[in-house]
Amino acid sequence: GGSEYQIQWFGDPSPIESVGWHSLGVPPLFKNGKLVNIKAYSIECVDGYNGTSLWYKPLPDLIRLNPAREGGSGCLDEKNLYVAVKNDCQVIDLMSGKTINKFLGPDEKNDWGFIAVQEDILIGSKQNSNASSTSATDKKDPASAMKQLWNVEQPDMAVSSSLFALDKNTGATIWNYSKPGAVILNSSITIGEKALYFVENRNSKNADDDDGSVGLGDFFAENSFLMALDFKTGKPLWEVPFVSKARGIFYLSFSNGTLLETASYLTGPLADERNAGAGGNLLKNLGKDGKKKIKETLIRFDFRSFDAANGKVKWESGYTSDTGIGHQHNYNNSHPVITGNMIYHDPAEQYFVKLNLATGELNEKKSLKRAKGCTPPTGSARAMYFRSTVI
């Protein structure tokens, strides 16, 4: 219980240069006692046990916002931090903060998108240089607004045109994967024990998008496939046609030989509204029935389990929010937490939901509801952690 936990330290690192929570910055990374804070234009590493700053590194081109729509920009192994900065990956020694290597990404015109490291392999993706969200919402630029997750019900999600694997020590290319006229949804890329999984769309209209971002409705309209590649060789292992109702969020996760889809969409009178948000901006344009329409528009969260060996559906489950969109904000970065054989889900201003990973059995914990908890929960083997004004 909560009484078992005590504050270990309080104070620095300060929020200076950190991305404000409404702009949704990249979350910290932790390994072997070191807490790595990826900020807007710099990285700071601190001792995770007492908060002492170990090193600070300016990186002017680092900023990437809304990682839930394209993936985080950094990852760790036992010794190094790997961070995507525009079209390359910097390898930074965790002890000293010095850049010990730099691997060029796919080419000079495109950015390094997805990034992950496993064993001796560094995985990356090639995404349009315009795909990343690098500034807060510009109300005069509709394209910029749709790259935000804050108060946008159907955001434009980052896509990549290829995947590649490098030797993490030398940067030598191990394999490349791409299909002409196809794009890969960044938020679907996940790695299992022996395979890399993702959802690919083979509609050339999406591949031709000039800013590297696609709405989920367009992505899943036709010709989408759930795929698996051999992690070490890049060889395709299997593919199955894939259809999803996802419009607000879409995540693919791997655990215990299972692929988990987490998706959301709206139901009710504003189900097709792309920029409904928490109701503030939309309410002005809905007339006298605006409040009623917002109250009646609910959020549906769907979960599907697939056998990671062949892509066959194992179970389907889901639930609907108990309040309308006017009472929930930032729900669309609500990634599930998987610990052992359990799945936990808790969007802002919503109650906890628990699902069994093996069976899909769903248990709604309506007595556990948090308020003003913009960020999604995280978890460990023993506990869940979240921000809330009340418990």
C-alpha positions in Angstrom: 0.0 0.0 0.0 0.9 3.7 -0.1 2.2 3.6 3.5 5.1 1.5 2.3 6.5 4.3 0.1 8.4 7.3 1.3 9.9 10.3 -0.5 13.5 9.5 -1.4 14.5 13.0 -2.5 12.8 16.2 -3.6 14.1 19.2 -5.6 16.3 19.3 -8.7 16.4 18.5 -11.5 14.3 21.6 -12.1 11.7 21.8 -14.8 13.8 24.4 -16.7 14.1 23.3 -20.3 11.6 20.5 -19.7 8.5 20.3 -21.9 5.3 21.3 -20.2 2.8 18.5 -19.6 0.2 19.9 -22.0 2.8 19.7 -24.8 3.5 16.1 -23.8 7.3 15.6 -23.8 9.3 12.4 -23.8 9.2 10.7 -20.4 12.4 10.0 -18.4 14.3 6.8 -18.8 15.8 4.8 -15.9 18.5 2.2 -15.9 21.0 1.0 -13.2 20.3 3.9 -10.9 20.5 6.6 -13.5 17.5 8.7 -14.4 17.7 10.3 -17.9 15.6 13.4 -18.5 15.1 14.1 -22.2 14.2 17.8 -22.2 13.3 20.2 -25.0 16.9 21.1 -26.1 19.1 19.1 -23.7 19.5 15.9 -21.7 20.2 15.7 -18.0 21.2 12.5 -16.2 20.7 12.4 -12.4 21.3 9.8 -9.7 17.9 8.1 -9.3 18.5 7.6 -5.6 19.4 11.1 -4.5 18.8 13.4 -7.4 22.4 14.5 -7.8 23.0 15.8 -11.4 25.6 13.5 -13.0 25.9 15.3 -16.4 24.1 17.8 -18.7 24.3 17.8 -22.5 22.8 20.5 -24.8 21.3 19.2 -28.0 19.6 22.1 -29.9 17.7 19.9 -32.4 16.4 17.4 -29.8 12.8 18.5 -29.2 10.0 16.1 -30.1 6.5 16.5 -28.6 3.6 14.1 -28.3 5.6 10.8 -28.3 2.4 8.9 -28.1 1.7 9.6 -31.7 5.2 8.8 -33.0 7.2 7.0 -30.3 9.8 8.3 -27.9 13.1 9.6 -29.1 15.5 7.7 -26.8 16.2 4.3 -25.4 18.8 2.7 -23.0 20.9 -0.4 -22.7 23.3 -1.3 -19.9 25.9 1.3 -20.9 24.5 3.8 -23.3 21.7 6.2 -24.2 20.6 6.1 -27.9 18.7 9.2 -28.9 17.3 10.3 -32.2 18.1 13.8 -33.2 16.6 14.7 -36.6 18.1 12.2 -39.1 20.7 10.5 -36.9 21.2 8.6 -33.7 23.6 9.8 -31.1 25.1 7.2 -28.8 25.8 8.7 -25.4 27.9 7.1 -22.6 25.7 6.9 -19.5 28.6 7.4 -17.2 30.0 10.6 -18.7 27.4 12.0 -21.0 29.9 12.1 -23.9 28.8 11.2 -27.4 30.8 8.1 -28.3 29.2 7.4 -31.7 26.8 8.9 -34.2 24.9 6.8 -36.7 23.4 8.4 -39.7 19.7 7.7 -40.2 18.0 6.6 -43.4 19.1 9.7 -45.5 19.6 13.4 -45.2 16.0 14.3 -46.3 14.2 12.2 -43.7 14.3 11.8 -40.0 15.1 8.9 -37.7 11.6 8.0 -36.3 11.0 5.0 -34.1 14.0 3.9 -32.0 14.7 0.9 -29.8 17.6 -1.3 -28.7 17.5 -5.0 -27.9 20.5 -7.3 -27.6 23.1 -6.0 -30.0 20.6 -4.5 -32.5 19.5 -0.9 -32.8 16.1 -0.6 -34.5 15.0 2.6 -36.4 12.5 3.8 -38.8 12.5 6.3 -41.7 9.9 9.0 -41.3 9.2 12.3 -43.1 11.2 15.2 -41.6 7.8 17.0 -41.1 6.2 14.1 -39.2 7.4 15.1 -35.7 5.6 17.6 -33.6 8.2 20.1 -32.5 6.2 23.1 -31.2 3.0 23.8 -29.3 -0.3 24.1 -31.2 -0.3 26.8 -33.8 -4.0 27.8 -34.1 -3.4 29.3 -37.5 -1.9 26.1 -38.8 -4.5 23.3 -38.9 -1.8 20.7 -39.8 0.1 21.6 -36.6 -3.0 21.4 -34.5 -3.8 17.9 -35.7 -0.4 16.7 -34.6 -1.3 17.5 -31.0 -2.9 15.0 -28.7 -4.2 17.6 -26.3 -7.9 18.1 -26.9 -7.8 16.4 -30.4 -10.0 13.4 -30.7 -8.7 12.1 -34.0 -5.1 13.3 -34.3 -2.7 12.7 -37.2 -0.3 9.9 -36.3 3.3 9.7 -37.5 4.0 7.0 -40.0 7.3 5.6 -41.4 8.2 4.4 -44.9 10.8 1.8 -43.8 12.3 -0.1 -40.8 16.0 -0.8 -40.4 18.4 -2.6 -38.0 21.9 -1.6 -37.2 24.7 -3.1 -35.2 24.5 -1.0 -32.0 28.3 -1.1 -31.7 29.4 -0.2 -35.2 26.3 1.3 -36.9 26.6 -1.3 -39.7 23.4 -2.1 -41.4 22.0 -5.5 -40.7 18.7 -5.3 -42.6 16.2 -3.0 -44.2 12.5 -3.5 -44.7 10.2 -1.4 -46.9 7.3 -1.9 -49.3 6.7 0.5 -52.2 3.6 2.6 -51.6 3.2 1.5 -48.0 3.6 3.2 -44.6 4.0 1.8 -41.1 2.2 3.3 -38.1 4.9 4.3 -35.6 2.6 3.7 -32.5 2.1 0.1 -33.7 5.8 -0.9 -33.7 6.7 -3.2 -30.9 9.4 -5.8 -30.3 8.9 -9.3 -28.9 11.5 -12.0 -28.0 12.3 -13.0 -31.6 10.2 -10.7 -33.8 9.3 -7.1 -34.6 5.6 -6.4 -35.0 3.7 -3.5 -36.6 0.7 -2.5 -38.7 1.4 -1.5 -42.3 -1.0 0.3 -44.7 -0.6 -0.2 -48.4 -2.7 2.7 -49.7 -0.5 4.9 -51.8 -2.6 7.9 -50.8 -1.2 7.7 -47.3 2.3 7.1 -48.5 2.1 10.2 -50.6 1.1 12.4 -47.6 3.5 15.4 -47.5 3.9 15.7 -43.8 4.4 12.1 -42.8 1.2 12.0 -40.6 -2.1 10.2 -41.2 -5.4 10.1 -39.3 -6.3 6.7 -38.0 -9.5 6.7 -39.9 -7.6 7.1 -43.2 -5.0 4.6 -42.1 -7.4 1.8 -41.3 -9.9 2.5 -44.2 -8.4 -0.2 -46.4 -5.4 -2.4 -47.1 -3.9 -2.6 -43.6 -1.9 -5.6 -42.4 -0.6 -6.8 -39.1 2.9 -8.0 -39.7 5.9 -9.8 -38.0 9.5 -9.7 -39.1 12.3 -11.8 -37.8 14.1 -9.5 -35.4 17.6 -10.5 -36.4 17.2 -10.8 -40.2 14.3 -8.6 -41.1 12.7 -11.6 -42.9 8.8 -11.5 -43.0 7.4 -14.2 -40.8 3.7 -13.7 -41.3 1.1 -11.1 -42.1 -2.7 -11.0 -41.7 -5.3 -8.4 -43.0 -6.1 -5.9 -40.2 -9.1 -3.7 -39.5 -9.5 -1.4 -36.5 -12.1 1.1 -35.3 -9.3 3.2 -33.8 -9.6 6.9 -34.3 -8.2 8.5 -31.1 -5.4 6.1 -30.0 -3.8 3.0 -31.3 -1.0 1.1 -29.6 0.4 -2.4 -30.1 2.2 -4.0 -27.1 3.9 -7.4 -26.7 3.9 -9.5 -23.5 4.0 -13.3 -22.8 3.6 -14.3 -26.5 0.7 -12.0 -27.0 0.2 -8.9 -29.0 -2.3 -6.4 -27.5 -4.1 -3.7 -29.4 -5.4 -0.7 -27.5 -7.7 1.5 -29.5 -10.3 4.3 -28.9 -13.0 6.1 -30.8 -16.0 8.3 -30.0 -19.7 7.2 -29.8 -22.7 9.5 -29.9 -23.6 12.7 -31.7 -20.0 13.9 -32.2 -18.5 10.5 -33.1 -17.1 11.9 -36.3 -15.7 15.1 -34.9 -11.9 15.2 -35.3 -11.2 18.1 -33.1 -13.8 17.8 -30.3 -11.2 18.1 -27.5 -12.5 18.6 -23.9 -15.3 20.6 -25.3 -13.9 24.1 -25.0 -13.2 25.0 -28.6 -16.0 22.9 -30.1 -18.7 24.2 -27.8 -18.6 27.6 -29.4 -19.7 26.2 -32.8 -22.5 23.8 -31.6 -25.2 26.2 -30.8 -27.8 25.7 -28.0 -27.5 21.9 -28.0 -23.7 22.0 -27.7 -23.5 21.0 -24.1 -26.0 18.2 -24.6 -24.1 16.8 -27.6 -20.8 16.9 -25.7 -22.4 15.1 -22.7 -23.8 12.4 -24.9 -20.5 11.8 -26.7 -18.7 9.0 -24.9 -15.3 7.4 -25.5 -15.0 3.7 -26.3 -11.8 1.8 -25.5 -11.3 -1.5 -27.3 -8.7 -4.2 -26.6 -7.8 -7.1 -28.8 -5.3 -9.9 -28.2 -3.4 -11.7 -31.0 -1.3 -14.8 -30.9 2.2 -13.4 -31.6 3.1 -16.6 -33.4 0.6 -16.2 -36.2 -1.5 -13.0 -35.7 -4.8 -14.9 -34.9 -7.2 -13.1 -32.6 -7.4 -14.7 -29.2 -10.0 -12.4 -27.5 -11.7 -9.0 -27.7 -12.9 -6.8 -24.9 -13.6 -3.1 -24.1 -15.5 -0.6 -22.1 -17.1 2.9 -22.6 -16.3 6.0 -20.5 -18.8 6.9 -17.8 -18.7 10.6 -18.7 -18.8 12.6 -22.0 -15.8 14.1 -23.7 -16.3 17.4 -21.9 -15.1 15.8 -18.7 -12.0 13.9 -20.0 -8.9 15.5 -21.4 -5.8 13.9 -22.7 -7.3 10.5 -22.7 -5.8 9.8 -26.1 -2.3 9.2 -24.8 -3.5 6.6 -22.4 -1.2 3.7 -23.0 -2.0 0.5 -21.1 0.3 -0.8 -18.3 1.1 -4.6 -18.5 2.5 -6.3 -15.5 2.7 -10.1 -15.4 -0.6 -11.4 -16.7 -2.6 -8.3 -16.0 -3.4 -5.2 -18.1 -4.3 -1.9 -16.4 -5.9 1.1 -18.1 -6.8 4.5 -16.7 -7.3 7.6 -18.8 -7.5 11.0 -17.2 -10.8 11.6 -15.2 -11.6 7.9 -15.6 -11.7 4.9 -13.3 -9.2 2.0 -13.4 -9.9 -1.0 -15.6 -8.1 -4.3 -15.2 -8.0 -7.0 -17.8 -6.6 -10.5 -17.8 -4.0 -10.8 -20.5 -4.7 -14.5 -21.2 -8.5 -14.3 -21.2 -9.6 -10.7 -21.8 -11.8 -10.8 -18.6 -12.4 -7.2 -17.8 -13.0 -5.7 -14.3 -14.0 -2.1 -14.0 -12.8 -0.6 -10.7 -15.2 2.4 -10.6 -14.3 3.1 -7.0 -10.7 4.0 -8.1 -11.2 7.2 -10.1 -8.6 9.9 -10.4 -9.1 13.6 -11.2 -6.9 16.1 -13.1 -4.4 13.3 -13.9 -3.3 14.4 -17.3 -0.5 11.9 -17.7 -1.1 8.2 -18.1 -0.2 5.9 -15.2 3.0 3.9 -15.1 3.6 0.6 -13.2 6.1 -1.8 -11.7 5.8 -5.4 -10.6 4.1 -4.3 -7.3 2.4 -1.0 -7.9 0.8 1.6 -10.1 1.9 5.2 -10.1 -0.2 8.2 -11.3 -1.0 11.8 -10.6 -4.4 12.8 -9.2 -5.9 15.6 -7.1 -8.1 13.0 -5.3 -8.0 9.2 -4.6 
